[in-house]
Amino acid sequence: MTESVEAAHEGCASGDARLLHDGILRRQSARESAARTYARALPIVPVRARGLTIEGADGRRYLDCLSGAGTLALGHNHPVVLEAVRGVLDSGAPLLALDLATPVKDAFVTELFRTLPPGLGERARVQFCGPAGTDAVEAAFKLVRAATGRTGIMAFAGAYHGMTDGALAASGHAPDVRVTRLPYPQDYRCPFGVGGPRGAELASRWAESVLDDPKSGVPLPAGMILEPVQGEGGVLPAPDAWMRRIRQLTEERSVPLIADEVQTGVGRTGAFWAVDHSGVTPDVMVLSKAIGGSLPLAVVVYRDDLDVWPPGAHAGTFRGNQLAMAAGTATLAYVRENRLAERAATLGARMLSRLRELSSQHPCVGDVRGRGLMLGLELVDPEAGAGAGTAAGAGAEANADTGAGAVPEGGSGMGAETTGPGEASAPGDGTARPIALSADHGRRPPPAAPEIAAAVQRECLRRGLIVELGGRHASVVRLLPPLTLTDEQSAAVLDRLADAVETVARSDTGRGGGRSRLPGRQLPPTGCPDGAG
């Protein structure tokens, strides 16, 4: 066969693949719900996947830094996961066992309990829920309400806990008089305009005041739920000292603390559980995503003295998914035995350092933050915010000038902050410092720019890189690569992201000029570099 004939056959095959790809997308648009989300921003048709790489029906290959919204701790189709699933299939064991005891479940619970934070594993109980994290959140609320006899729940601004009514209310997306929302500390857009340890101090004092003030209008709650790193809220790591203070406040008042580790768990943040960074042991942990090894599984783990709810208080037909338990056991053991959490901390710190170079080079990158392999870039409108500094920096300048608003002695004692690898650390010695509370809290960061973030996401996809958007205004580009990410793969991810940001920054959109159709360098259909898949 001549080269020209071979080329014609290849072109025909490529054309057929494109027709298949386009047809599937067209039928999805015609038949699926208007509520679909990822499919709108990521018009791809995955047909094969391994590790970091997805291959589409059109023959293109992508580096997947969405990882099933953080579900794929080991990437796609990891050999240990496939072996565990095949083992169950070949054994003839039941694939669904409701809440009956099975050897597969026993192995999963044993492996899960050996990873739990100190003080919880030796006295824990576990409730298998419906297969989604939101169902586990609902179960956790039922649990603490039954244990305390109270009804209210405290949650935090910017939270995301799922899509059922109770979870949405705790996330701030549905009205519920039983949910009280508190400020979550952050530096770039600190709600108090100061950031750093002082902003975290004020956030903890707010929580303390609501809990203790008889005129706050908020009765003592049944529980408090928080994410150690807010994911959908914009990749916001909670300060370790703030976490310890919140734990102290809840413990002293017998308010069960619920840690939502659905996305942060199983090594994602550089520790096996994100609460491990601060040394906090919660009363309840909500777990899903990575614990199922890429298959649906969700559980609530909690202190044994809370186990007072009656049989049937929370149930679900698919809580006995044996394949998910086997895949989850294999994933938990692999992450633990291969120290992938430590690897995530080291690699994440290096990636964060390089991402910060983008912030210094491009004004549209307002902030870079994260913990471990949970990273985010907040995109802003540089024209609208010309001359503005961060709220945290502005607060520091105002403090030095005015000395106004000093916090009296006897505060929460958060003091100096201990940070994980790759995190910025603000100085602090535990002494009260004055804060300025001016009318506008000083200069503010530029406004969020969701259109710029969406443009960066599109340019990433054109270059064969899948990223997610999040944050209050969908203005944060999020990276959730698998924990098996290699140095070479991380370099390929960052190269493509940097190229996408540079392209957008040169455009009208990146300069604050609004939406535009952006130019960009198109990679070939099989554009993964050698070793990047």
C-alpha positions, 0 to 999 in steps of 0.5 A: 500500500502506498503512502498516499493510500495509507494517508487516505485511509487514516484521513477516513478513519479520522473523519469517522471518529469525528462523526462519531464524536459529534453525533454523540454530543449532538444526541446528548444535547438533545436528550439529556437534562438542562441541568448537566454541567461538566458536559457544557464546558468540556465537549469531549467523548471519553472512550479510553482512559489510563492514569492521567490521560483520557482519549476521546472518540475523536482521537484526541488525548487529554491530561485530566486534572479534573479526576472525576471531581477529585474521585480518582486518587490513583487516576483512571483504571489503575492496575491495583483497582482493576485487579481488586474489581476482577477479584470480586467478579471472579469470586462469585461473591454478590455484587450488592449485599445491602448492609449485610456483613461480607468479607469484602466489607470487612476488609474495607472497614479494617483498612479505612479504620487504620487510616483515621485520625488518632483518637477516632479510629479506636472508637469509631463507628461507620454508617454506609450510606447511599453512594454519593457524598451528599447522602452521607452529609444528610446522614451526618446531620441526622446522626448529630440531631439524634445524639444531641436532641438539638436541630440547628447546624452551623456551616461556613460561607463558601461551603459545598456539601452536596445537592440534596436539600439539607446539604444545599442549605449548609452550602448556602444555596437554599433557605433553612432556618436551621442552618447558621452560616459563619465566615470562613477565613481566607487571605485574598478576599478576607471578609474582615479585610485583614487576612492572615492570622488576624483575619482567622482570629476574627473569624473564630471570634465571630463563631464564638460570639454566635455560640455564646451570645444569648442574644445572637438568635442562634440556639446551640446547634446539633453540630458544626460542619466544615471543609478543611479545604473549601474546594468548590468554594475556590480552593481555600485551605483553612488555617491550622490554628483556626481549625484547632480553635474551632475544635476547641470551641465545639468541644467545650460546648459539646457541639459535634464537629463534622469534617467534610472530607469528601474531596480532601480525603485520601492524600489529596491535600498532602496528608491522608486526611486534611484534618491531619494537618492541624492535628484536629480529631473531629467527632464525625467525618463524611467520606466519599469520592476517593474512598471508592477507588473510582466507584460510588461509595459514601460513609459517615465515620463517627465517635461511638458515643454518638451512635444512639440513632435507631435501626433504619434511621438512615438507609440506602439500597446501594450501600452494599456496593461490593465492587466499590468496597474492593476498589476502595480497599485497594486505593486506601492501601496503595495510597498508604503503603506508597506514601502518596500523601507525602508525595502530594505535599512535595509535588504540590509545593513545587507546582504551587511555586511555579503557578505563583510565577504566573501571578507575577507575570499576568495581572489577570491571575489575582491569587494562587493557592492550595494544599497538596494536589488541590490547587487553584488560580483565581482570575480577576479583571485587572482593569477594574481593579487597577491599583488595588492591593489585596485586602490582607495587605491593605489591612496591614498598611492601615494598621501601621498607620492608624493603630485603630480597632485594637483587639483586647488581650485575652483573645483566642490565642491563635497566634503564629500560623503553621502551614503545610508545604507550599503554603504562604505563612504569615508572621504572628507571635500570639500578641494582639495587634491593632486592625483598621476597620475603615469604610471599605476595609482599605484597598480590595483585590480586583473583582473576580472575572469568571469570563477570563476563567472560562476563557482559560478553561477553553484554551486549556482544553484546546491544548489537551488539558482538562481543568475545572472551575470553582469559587464564588463566581466560578472564577477559580481554575482548579487542578485536581490531578491524580496522586500518581502524577509524575514530575514529567506529567506535572511539567506538561500540565503546567506548561499547557496551563501557562500557555493558556493563561498567556494566550488569554492574558494577551487577548481583550478578555484577559485585559478586562475587555469582556468576552471574545473569541480567543486565538490559541495554539492548537496541539495535534490530536494525539498531543500528549508528550511522551511519558505524559500519559 
